[in-house]
Amino acid sequence: RVRAPGKGGEVKEAESLSIPGQLSGFDEVDLEKGCTWNLQAGASLLKHPPPKSDALQRYTIVNSVTTDEFQLMSESLELLMIARRRPEKSSIDFWLPLNECEQQAPPVPAFCMRYQKEGDEWLLVQSRCEGCAHRPFHLTCDFLGRAQQVARVQHSRRRVEKSNVHHVDLYVPPLLNDRSTLWCPACTGKDLGSKTPVSMGGSYSPMGSPIKSPSFHLLPPEGADALQLTSKLPAWNQDLEGLVLNFEDRSGLLSSPRNFILQHEGTVVMQHAQI
């Protein structure tokens, strides 16, 4: 279950998907059928905070024990996204479901998440960077060996009583007018959740480039830091003589090391549990 994070625990509301200057996804188009692979519009919908609500919204992940495919379902059981794990590359591809007029899948996934062993972290990127659209290749994040960054998950262990428990720090682009901003390393000058500047090679200044994409206004303000969410640590229960993690408005959950709660400044924004 998830809710939108905001300052001081305020729940933020997502606006309409229609954005002035937003690309409409006509880079992959079949005009005879009147259909497009609208990767950017579909990806944009999934990146923004959910509608304003005092309660958590429920989502379900369904998977088969015989495959490496997972399906994300809405509360009304609408298919939102398909994830396919690729163990040989330590990565996961995220595909948007086909709409009613599409005959085959897009040539690339909407998102890809890669594991980086040296930092014990996962980096979720968007296959096509909105900030680099219509820019020369040497001014793009692809030229820097990077991509538009959607989330960065750093794993660590924390000591609680006599146990070492899993802990994650999740970095996502900051909100601007209640919407998720666009984190392009070539434009922001640094990776998501990092203080170290990206080496641009030479005196190139992406923010000062006269060639700007239609989505340039979605970039975070200069110098803005990523929004940081952290996993909630369990507490020791003296009666049960064990660690306990309490979930909001949920009961009868199965015990699992994969159960976790994400919070922002003390406010729960996501719960993941086995049912």
N, C-alpha and C positions, 0 to 999 in steps of 0.2 A: 504494500500500500504506500502511496506517496501523497505529499502535499507540497505546494510551492514554497520555497524558502524566501524570507524577506528580512529586512532590517528589524531587529528587536522582536523577532518571532512573527512579524506581520505576514499574513498570507498574501502573496502576490497573485494578480489575475493576468492570464494570458489574453492578448488581444487577437483580433482577426489575423489570418494568415496573409492577407493582402498588404503588401508593403510597397510604398512608392519606390520605383527603381529596381525592384527585386527581379532577378532573372526568372523566366517562366519555364525553363527546362527544354527549349527548342533546339538544344545541341544534338539530341537524338530524336528524330522525328520521322514519322511516316505520314506524309500529307495526304496520301490516297485514302488512308483509313481515318484520318483526322485524330490520330492518337500520338501521344508523346510519352517518353520515359521521363516523367517529371521528378527526377531525383532530388533536386534542390528544394522544391516545394514540399515534397513528402518528408524529406529529412528535416526541413525547418519546423514542420509541425511537431515532430517528435522531440526536438531539442528544447522547445520553449516550456515554461512552467505550466502545469495543469490549471484549469479554471479555478477561480477563487472558491474555497470551501473550508468550513470549520472542521470537516471530517476528512479522514484519509480516503482516497479512492483506491478501489481494489483492482489489481491486475493479477493474472495467473500465467505462470510459465509451465508449459506442457512439453514433455520430452519422452522419447522412447528409449528404453534401456539398450536397444540393439543398434541405435544410430547416434550420430553426433549432431543431431538437429534439435533445436529448441524453438518453440513457438510462444510468442508473447500475445496474450489475449486480454481484451478489455473486460470490464465488468459485465458487458452485454455479450461476451464471447466473440467479439469481432477480432479477427486476426490483424494485428498491428505490425508485427515484424517477425522475421525468421532468422535465427542465428545458426550458423554452421561452423562447427569447431574443426580446425585443421591442426591436429597434434604435431604433425611433421614440421610445421612452420611456427609452432607456438603462437597461433593467431586464431581469431574468430572473425568470420565475415557476417555482416548483418545485411539482410536483403529485405526490401519492401515487398509486400504482396502485390501480385499483378492486379491491375484494375480490369474491369469487364471488357475493355476493348484491346487489351494487350494480348498478343499471341505467344510471346516468348519473353524470358527474363531480360533485364538490362544487361549490357556487356560488363558492368562492374557493380559490386555491392555498394549500398548507400554509405555504409561505415565499415571500418576494419579496426579491430583491437589487437595490438601486438604486445607480447610479453618481453620485457627488457630485464634480463637476469642481473645485470650489473647493479641496477637500482632496486631490484625486486619490485617492479611496478608494471602496470599495464597502461598503454596509451591508446585512447580511442580517437580515431581520426575520420574525417569525412573524405570520401574518395575524390571529390572535386571541390576545390577551394573556391568559395564565392568571392573572396577578397581578391583573388588573382585572375578573375574572369576578364578577358579582353586586354590583358597586360602582356608585354613581351616576356618570353620564357625566362630571360635572365633576371627579371624583376619578380619572379614568383617564388613561393615557398617550395614548389617542386624542384626548382633549380638548386635550392639549399638542401635538398634531400629530406624535406619535411612535407607536411600537409596541414590543412585546416584542422585544428585540435579541438575536440569536443569534450574530452574528459581525461584526467590523469589520475590513476589510482596507485597510491604508494602503500605497500604492505609492510607491517612491522609486528613485533610482539611486545606486549606490555605485561609487567608483573602485577598480578592481582592476588593478594594473599600468598599462597604457596604455588600458584599456577602461572604459567605463561600463556596468555590468551592472544588471539589474533586481533590486530587493530589495523584500520585503514584510514588514510587521509585522502579525501576525494577533492580534486580541484576541477572546477568548471568555469567557463567564461562568466564574468560579472553581468548583472542585469542592467539594462538601460531602457528606461520607460517601460518597466515590467516585462521586458523581453530579454532573452539570452543574446548576448553580443557575439560577434564573429571573431574568433581568435585565429588570426593568420600570423605565423611567426615572422614572415617577411614584412608584415606591416607593423606588428607590435614590437618587433625587435627582440623578443624573448619567447621561450617556450612556456606553455601553460603551467603555472605553479612554480616557476623558476625565477630566480633573481639574476641569473647569469645571462648577459646579452648574447644573442645569436651572432656568430661571426658572419658578416655579410660579404667580406672580401672586398677591400678597397674602401672608398669613401661613400658608397651608395647609401642613400637615406630613403627608405621606402615611404615614410610618411610624407616626405617632401616631393615625391615623384608627381609630375604633372599628369601621369596616366593613372586614373583611378577607375575601379570597377563600379558598376551600378549599385553594388552592395557596400561601398566604402563607408556610408553613413552608419552602418551597423557595427563598425569597429568600436571597441571600448575606448573611453577617454584616454589620452596619452598619460602613461604612468600608472594606469589603473591595475590593480592586482586581481588575481583570480579569486573566485568565491570558494571558500574552503569549507567542506563538510567533513565530519569525523564520525567514526563508529562509536557507539555508546558502549562503555565497558560494563560487564556484569558486576553485580555486587554479591558479597558473601552472605549467605543466609545461614544463621546459626542453627535454626531448627532443622533445616534440611541438610546441613553440613555440606553445602556445595554452592557453586556460583549460580546466580539466578539473573536472568534478563527478562524484565517485564515488558510485554507488548501491549500497546493501546487497543482496547476494544476487541481483543482476540482471546480465545480460550480453546483448549483442546489441541494445541499445537504439538507436533512431534519434536522431540529433542534431536537436534542436529548441529554439528559444528558449522554448518552453512547458515544458520539463523543469525541475523544481524539487524541492527537498527542504525540508521544514519541520522545525524542531528546537525543543526546549524545554530550556533549560539544558544544551545540548550533546548531548542525546539525540534521535535521529531519531524523529519520530512520524508522518511522512507522506512518501511519495515519489510524484511524479507524472512519468511519462515516456511518450513515444510508443514503441509497439512495432510 
